[in-house]
């Protein structure tokens, strides 16, 4: 199964999910909190994504629920990439 995101997103997610085994699949519905994504890691991941994709995540839309699964986060990132130009 091919993930719905690109390799850059996969790498950023794997770096942030410190409890995810290196060979384990990164599935769209994986619960990130169960794999080590705490509030500090969320902030780091957000900044890494903003930098990698040249987007800005609006403060009023960023909440922990957004980071609950890779699929949910990728959907948000994809929308921002489609609507934002830096």
C-alpha angles and dihedrals in degrees: 000000000000114000117239092237136068129259093260092059091045090054094047091049093048091050090053096044098071094174096052110106112242094242096040117111118252101226125193092241098043111134103239095199089060089057100050106278104143128166094276092049089049091058092048091048092048092052092046092051092048090051096043096049101031092239136127121224107217111237092226091058100043113097135145092258088064089064095045095105135011089239094056092046093047090051090055093045091049092052092050092048089053095050106032129075119184 
